[in-house]
Amino acid sequence: MSTPDDLPLLQIGTPSSTGRPAGGGCGDACGCGGGAEDGAYDLDPLTCGLDPDLAALLVDAGLDPVQVEDIAHMAVEEDLDQGVDVTTVATVPENAVATGDFTARQAGTVAGLRIAEAVLSIVCTDEFEVERHVEDGDRVEPGQKLLSVTTRTRDLLTGERSALNLLGRLSGIATATRAWADVLEGTKAKVRDTRKTTPGLRALEKFAVRCGGGVNHRMSLSDAALIKDNHVVAAGGVAEAFRAVRREFPGVPIEVEVDRLDQIPPILDEGADLILLDNFTPEETKEAVELVAGRAVLESSGRLSLENARAYAETGVDYLAVGALTHSSPVLDIGLDLRESEERSADSRESDDRSTDLRESEEQSANLRESEERTAQAASGAAAREERA
């Protein structure tokens, strides 16, 4: 039986009960126009408008290139609002070409480089060359180049903010996750996310968690069952809720939330796959680990922080659930810097040389005038002394 963190980010081409891909794929609003028809759909995830090589890289990362393309279109269309980039159109010649470097402004872990490429590729309709300096999951330092793009300057500047918004957001999540993963290093515990994600960006944000060294909880409500307090109330008890899920969906992993130690034995007797320890102290967590003795996977939730994460991990718990990874991580500061063209750089150097020569000439003239004034003053003083004598 698969646990939620074993599942792919998007189950590409897997039909759901509705006959559409379970994890996304072509829909009515898809840019490639390949929506489902009479329950049929294209099983090839690469049939989208992105470059095939880029699409293949996204698939390798567990992402659906069609969904990434849709998100890219949405981000750019939101920024243009059916118009044009008035500042760029007014200030940049139509045929100008430039190279821009996506550069880290602060240290962190990068995630979303191929997604940023996807955004730029739908804006940059003509020449488009990419040089990749790092990979998703790499730690980076301030000033380090991440990605260089050569294309029409207008297109690059138009897509800049949309690409940076996604790249900075995902890299911020990866950076925060890496901090937790570092704290847990040497224990068996792993940090994992929740469904507290930005609507429409869940797969991308959970991908960023993976880049930071974390693992994923369930991708959707259909991947696994998580019986919480409201389900218990609705079903008339924990055991009743568990049996109902097992009866209705016999192959689905079931996780049950508990907030007291005495709730654990009945759940174990029912055959729970995972137990969520809600707001347990480290001491209570250790007792739960000893009580379960490997018969179920244990996950801690609530009261968690970077400061106490190690104490929880050392109890022997399997996972630490941290919703803040996706709902509260600060954006990693990444910028785009245009390189000066060689012609402009040469003109700039020539201008600087002329300025230096002019400055030196002005300084020499000023020194000469000052010397002449001192000579004249000395001569005047000598004449005055002679006259008095």
C-alpha positions in Angstrom: 0.0 0.0 0.0 1.4 3.4 -1.0 1.7 6.1 1.6 0.8 9.7 0.6 4.4 10.8 0.3 5.1 8.0 -2.2 2.6 9.5 -4.6 3.8 11.6 -7.6 3.1 15.3 -7.5 0.7 14.8 -10.4 -0.5 11.4 -11.5 -0.1 12.2 -15.2 -2.5 10.3 -17.4 -4.2 8.4 -14.6 -8.0 8.5 -15.1 -10.2 9.4 -12.2 -13.8 8.3 -11.7 -14.9 11.2 -13.9 -12.7 10.0 -16.9 -10.3 12.9 -16.6 -6.7 12.8 -15.5 -6.6 12.6 -11.8 -3.7 14.8 -11.3 -4.4 17.6 -13.8 -3.6 17.7 -17.5 -5.6 19.1 -20.4 -8.8 20.8 -19.4 -11.2 23.2 -21.0 -9.0 26.2 -20.4 -5.8 24.6 -21.5 -3.6 26.6 -23.8 -3.1 23.6 -26.1 -6.8 23.0 -26.6 -6.6 19.3 -25.8 -9.5 18.9 -23.4 -11.2 15.6 -22.7 -13.8 14.5 -25.2 -16.3 11.6 -24.5 -14.1 10.5 -21.6 -11.0 10.2 -23.8 -7.8 12.2 -23.4 -4.3 12.3 -24.6 -2.0 10.2 -22.4 1.2 11.9 -23.7 2.1 14.6 -21.1 4.4 16.3 -23.6 1.6 17.4 -26.0 1.6 21.0 -24.9 3.0 24.3 -26.2 6.2 24.2 -24.2 9.5 23.2 -25.8 9.7 19.3 -25.7 13.0 19.3 -23.9 11.7 21.6 -21.2 8.5 19.6 -20.9 10.5 16.4 -20.4 12.5 18.1 -17.6 9.2 19.0 -15.9 7.9 15.5 -16.2 11.2 14.2 -14.7 10.6 16.5 -11.7 7.1 15.0 -11.3 5.2 18.0 -12.7 2.6 18.0 -15.5 4.0 20.3 -18.2 0.4 21.1 -19.4 -0.5 22.4 -15.9 2.8 24.4 -15.7 2.0 25.9 -19.1 -1.5 26.9 -17.9 -0.1 28.5 -14.8 2.5 30.4 -16.9 -0.2 31.7 -19.2 -2.4 32.7 -16.3 0.5 34.6 -14.6 1.4 36.5 -17.8 -2.2 37.3 -18.8 -2.9 38.6 -15.3 0.0 41.0 -15.6 -0.9 42.2 -19.0 -4.7 42.4 -18.5 -5.3 42.1 -22.2 -3.0 45.1 -22.9 0.7 45.6 -23.3 3.7 46.4 -21.1 3.4 50.2 -21.7 6.7 51.1 -20.0 8.7 48.5 -21.9 7.1 49.2 -25.3 7.8 52.9 -24.8 11.4 52.6 -23.7 12.8 49.6 -25.5 13.4 49.4 -29.3 11.3 46.6 -30.9 14.2 44.6 -32.3 16.6 45.0 -29.3 18.0 41.8 -27.9 19.5 41.4 -24.4 20.8 38.8 -22.0 19.4 38.8 -18.5 20.8 37.0 -15.5 18.5 35.7 -12.8 20.6 36.3 -9.7 20.2 35.4 -6.0 20.1 38.4 -3.7 20.3 36.3 -0.6 21.4 32.8 0.4 18.9 30.0 0.1 17.7 26.9 -1.7 16.4 27.4 -5.2 13.3 25.8 -6.7 11.2 26.6 -9.8 13.9 27.3 -12.4 12.2 25.3 -15.1 8.9 26.9 -14.2 10.4 30.3 -14.7 11.7 29.1 -18.0 8.2 28.1 -19.0 6.9 31.5 -18.1 9.5 33.2 -20.2 9.1 30.8 -23.1 5.5 31.7 -23.7 6.3 35.4 -23.7 9.6 35.3 -25.7 8.2 34.4 -29.1 11.4 34.8 -31.2 15.0 34.2 -30.2 15.2 32.4 -26.9 18.4 30.9 -25.4 18.8 29.7 -21.9 22.0 29.0 -19.9 21.5 27.0 -16.7 23.9 27.7 -13.9 22.3 25.7 -11.0 19.6 23.2 -10.5 16.5 23.1 -8.4 17.4 22.0 -4.9 20.9 23.6 -5.0 22.0 25.9 -2.2 22.9 29.4 -3.5 24.7 32.4 -2.2 24.1 36.1 -2.7 25.2 37.3 -6.1 25.2 33.8 -7.6 23.7 33.5 -11.1 20.9 31.0 -11.4 19.7 31.3 -15.0 20.7 33.4 -18.0 18.3 34.1 -20.8 19.0 35.8 -24.2 15.9 37.0 -26.1 14.2 40.1 -27.3 14.5 42.7 -24.5 10.9 43.7 -24.6 9.7 40.1 -24.1 12.2 39.5 -21.3 11.1 42.5 -19.4 7.5 41.8 -19.9 7.8 38.2 -18.5 10.3 39.2 -15.8 7.9 39.8 -12.9 5.7 36.7 -13.6 8.8 34.5 -13.7 10.3 36.0 -10.6 7.0 35.8 -8.6 7.0 32.0 -9.1 10.7 31.5 -8.8 11.0 33.6 -5.6 7.9 32.0 -4.0 9.0 28.4 -4.7 12.6 29.1 -3.7 11.3 30.6 -0.4 9.4 27.4 0.3 12.5 25.3 -0.5 14.7 27.5 1.7 12.4 27.2 4.7 12.0 23.4 4.2 15.8 23.1 4.0 16.1 24.7 7.4 13.8 22.0 8.9 15.6 19.2 7.0 18.9 20.4 8.3 17.7 20.4 11.9 16.3 16.8 11.5 19.4 15.5 9.9 20.7 12.3 11.6 17.2 11.3 12.8 14.7 9.2 10.9 12.1 12.0 11.1 11.3 13.9 8.0 9.5 17.3 7.6 6.4 17.2 5.4 3.8 19.6 4.2 0.0 19.9 4.4 -2.8 21.0 2.1 -2.3 24.6 3.3 -1.2 25.6 -0.2 -2.0 28.5 -2.5 -5.0 27.6 -4.7 -3.8 26.5 -8.1 -0.2 26.2 -7.1 -0.3 23.1 -4.9 1.8 20.8 -7.2 4.4 23.5 -7.6 4.6 24.3 -3.9 4.8 20.7 -2.9 7.6 20.3 -5.6 9.4 23.1 -3.8 9.1 21.2 -0.5 10.8 18.3 -2.2 13.6 20.5 -3.5 14.2 21.6 0.1 14.6 18.1 1.4 11.0 17.6 2.7 8.4 15.1 1.7 4.8 15.5 0.7 1.6 14.6 2.6 -1.4 13.7 0.4 -1.8 15.8 -2.7 -5.5 15.8 -2.6 -8.5 14.6 -0.6 -8.7 11.5 -2.8 -5.1 10.3 -2.2 -5.6 9.2 1.4 -8.1 9.5 4.3 -7.3 11.7 7.3 -9.9 11.3 10.0 -10.1 14.5 12.1 -12.3 15.6 15.0 -15.2 16.7 12.7 -15.3 13.4 11.0 -15.4 11.6 14.3 -18.3 13.8 15.4 -20.2 13.2 12.1 -19.6 9.4 12.2 -20.3 9.0 15.9 -16.9 7.9 17.0 -13.3 7.3 15.9 -13.8 3.5 15.3 -17.0 4.2 13.4 -15.3 6.7 11.1 -12.4 4.4 10.5 -14.7 1.5 9.6 -16.8 3.6 7.3 -13.7 4.7 5.3 -12.3 1.2 5.1 -15.6 -0.1 3.9 -16.1 2.5 1.3 -12.5 2.8 0.1 -10.7 -0.4 1.0 -7.4 0.4 -0.8 -6.9 3.9 0.6 -4.3 4.6 3.3 -6.1 5.9 6.5 -4.5 8.4 8.9 -6.3 9.2 12.2 -5.8 12.3 14.3 -5.6 11.9 18.1 -5.0 14.3 20.9 -4.7 11.9 23.8 -2.7 8.7 24.4 -5.7 6.6 25.4 -7.1 7.1 21.8 -4.3 5.2 20.2 -4.9 1.5 21.2 -8.4 1.3 19.7 -7.1 2.9 16.4 -4.3 0.4 16.3 -6.8 -2.4 16.8 -8.7 -1.2 13.8 -5.6 -1.3 11.7 -4.8 2.4 11.1 -1.9 3.0 8.7 -0.9 6.4 10.2 -1.6 8.2 13.4 -1.4 12.0 13.7 -0.4 13.2 17.2 -2.1 16.6 17.5 -0.4 19.0 19.9 1.5 16.3 21.9 4.5 17.4 23.9 7.8 15.7 23.2 7.4 13.6 26.3 3.9 12.5 25.2 5.2 11.8 21.7 7.9 9.5 23.1 5.2 7.6 25.0 3.2 7.3 21.8 6.2 5.9 20.0 6.7 3.3 22.6 3.0 2.4 22.7 2.7 2.0 18.9 6.0 0.1 18.7 6.2 0.3 14.9 2.7 -0.9 14.2 1.7 2.4 12.5 3.5 5.4 11.1 3.4 8.4 13.5 3.2 12.1 12.6 3.6 15.1 14.9 1.5 18.2 14.3 1.1 21.4 16.3 3.5 23.1 18.8 6.3 22.6 16.3 9.1 25.0 15.7 12.7 24.9 14.4 13.8 25.3 18.1 12.0 22.2 19.3 12.0 20.1 16.1 15.0 18.1 17.1 13.4 17.2 20.4 10.4 15.8 18.6 12.5 14.0 16.0 14.6 12.3 18.7 11.4 10.6 20.2 11.4 8.3 17.1 8.4 9.9 15.4 8.3 9.5 11.6 7.1 12.8 10.3 6.7 16.4 11.5 3.8 18.1 9.7 4.5 21.8 9.1 1.8 23.8 7.3 3.9 26.9 7.5 6.2 25.6 4.8 3.7 26.5 2.2 1.5 29.1 3.8 4.0 31.3 5.6 7.5 31.0 4.0 9.0 34.3 3.0 9.9 34.8 -0.7 13.6 34.3 -1.5 15.0 37.5 -3.0 15.9 36.9 -6.6 16.4 39.6 -9.2 16.9 39.9 -13.0 19.9 42.0 -14.2 20.2 42.9 -17.8 23.7 42.8 -19.2 24.9 45.8 -21.2 25.5 45.1 -24.8 29.1 45.0 -26.0 28.6 48.1 -28.2 27.0 50.0 -25.4 29.8 48.9 -23.0 32.4 50.1 -25.5 30.6 53.4 -25.9 30.4 53.6 -22.1 34.1 53.0 -21.7 34.9 55.5 -24.3 32.6 58.0 -22.6 34.3 57.3 -19.3 37.7 57.7 -20.9 36.7 61.1 -22.3 35.3 62.1 -18.9 38.6 61.1 -17.3 40.6 63.0 -19.8 38.4 66.1 -19.4 38.6 65.9 -15.6 42.4 65.6 -15.7 42.7 68.5 -18.1 40.4 70.6 -15.9 42.5 69.7 -12.8 45.7 70.6 -14.7 44.3 74.0 -15.7 43.1 74.6 -12.1 46.6 73.8 -10.8 48.2 76.1 -13.4 45.9 79.0 -12.5 46.6 78.4 -8.8 50.3 78.4 -9.4 50.1 81.6 -11.4 48.0 83.3 -8.7 50.6 82.3 -6.1 53.5 83.7 -8.2 51.6 86.9 -8.8 50.9 87.3 -5.1 54.5 86.7 -4.3 55.7 89.3 -6.8 53.1 91.8 -5.5 54.3 91.3 -2.0 58.0 91.8 -2.9 57.2 95.0 -4.8 55.3 96.3 -1.8 58.2 95.6 0.6 60.6 97.3 -1.8 58.4 100.4 -2.0 58.3 100.6 1.8 62.0 100.3 2.1 
